[in-house]
Amino acid sequence: MIARRIRELHVFCELYSCKVPVETLKEKKILGIILSGGPSSVYDADAPHCSPGFWEFCEANKLPVLGICYGMQEMQHQFGGKVEASAKREYGKSSLHIANPNCPILQNVPSSSVVWMSHGDKVITIAKGFEPVATSDNSPYAAVQNLEKKMFGLQFHPEVTHTEFGKQMYQNFCINVCCAPTDWNMKDIAAEFVKEVQQKVGEKGHVIGAVSGGVDSSVAAVLLNRAIGKRFHAIMVDNGCLRLNEGSSVVTRLKEKENIDLTLVDASDRFLNALKGVTDPEQKRKTIGKLFIEVFQDEADRIAKSLPKGESVEFLLQGTLYPDVIESISYKGPSATIKSHHNVGGLPATMKLKLIEPLRELFKDEVRELGEALGLDRTSVWRHPFPGPGLAIRILGEVTKANADTLRHADDIAISEIRAAGVYDKISQAFVVLMPTVKSVGVMGDGRTYESVCALRCVTTTDFMTADWYPMDPVLLGRISSRIINEVKGINRVCYDVSSKPPSTIEWE
């Protein structure tokens, strides 16, 4: 979320583990560093701390450092301050009172404003050389600074929308203190990526691309097509878990409209057979990820046989996004793996193809901005996301053809009604989840039924790192429920999901 807010300022930033070696940082052109929050306590035996030499590196290079929540506590802990468990924890909205209006981080911020707190520990003694610049009702050191070291700490979270002037604070740090350029834009990204691909692939290299039809893979495919033309071979795999008429729709949009060399491979039986008896969500993702790579490798071998001598297929394009990477990589201490994405945590170690991931450093809304800059049609750019494993992770329990067909039908009804009501663009992601193992008693045709339950999930979000449930019109909800129950055999009850992310995730598995 912090990275996302900084990108909104058109300032480039990257996310690293606190354990990143200083030697790696020395290779980068760094203008400033932000230490994020985290769930640990700095005094715990296994608490995460910055890598050896980090603070000396910052001071030697006069790099501004901003600590957020745990990041601030880590800063104070390292420089001799004292952090303890708070007698009164602070969660939610709080009032920030600025004591020193000259603090560079708090410029153009009112003397009193709402901020978002989320901490059980707090700084009770600040380190030598630091001074308090703001307080809250429960934190005498809600914000601190050391101007000589160019180090600042905030006990609250400026990255969440609940902090009224959070964006201003990040602007103050990134642009005013760090003097970062605001030249992060999509057109430059596209041009830079095209050059990188041309250099990496060479004049005779070929790339096959994993295409699903969603905005991520569509944008990535258009980028590759512009970079190397017919040496890019898009592959769409029907894994038996696609949406209704998905294959033909994607072929029309990408092959016919964008002139991309696209092949639709029907591997549905292969995937469904491999998923027999698999109910664990992580195992589903890893099974699907492994099979995807096997199919892509088979297609790469097929294409290679038809190429002129000296040319080969060595690369695989994927539409991996930054949230995929962040949520899939577990660092000991600072973060936890939320789920393994099929194209990040689920890739087999034996994979021969080398990955090309042009969107790996972008958030969803940035990908859409890039798609518009590339001239893609609105349907492709603003289509709701669809997970790589497809309906497999929207069927709670074993994935069978019958379950997939049932969910396909129900999902198509829901999306059709949402589009017809004119609210599709107001919703960031909408889909149906099938619970074949959860049976519900119902009455149909004066008879008793005992059939499956499904849930409709609709959320609004900008970055997909956080999301709120969409307040659906009850009349529309009733129409969707009525159609699904009456038209889809095997479902007799429809529920609406009203949970946010966090604490829930957008997908159910």
Disulfide bonds with the S-S distance in Angstrom:
none
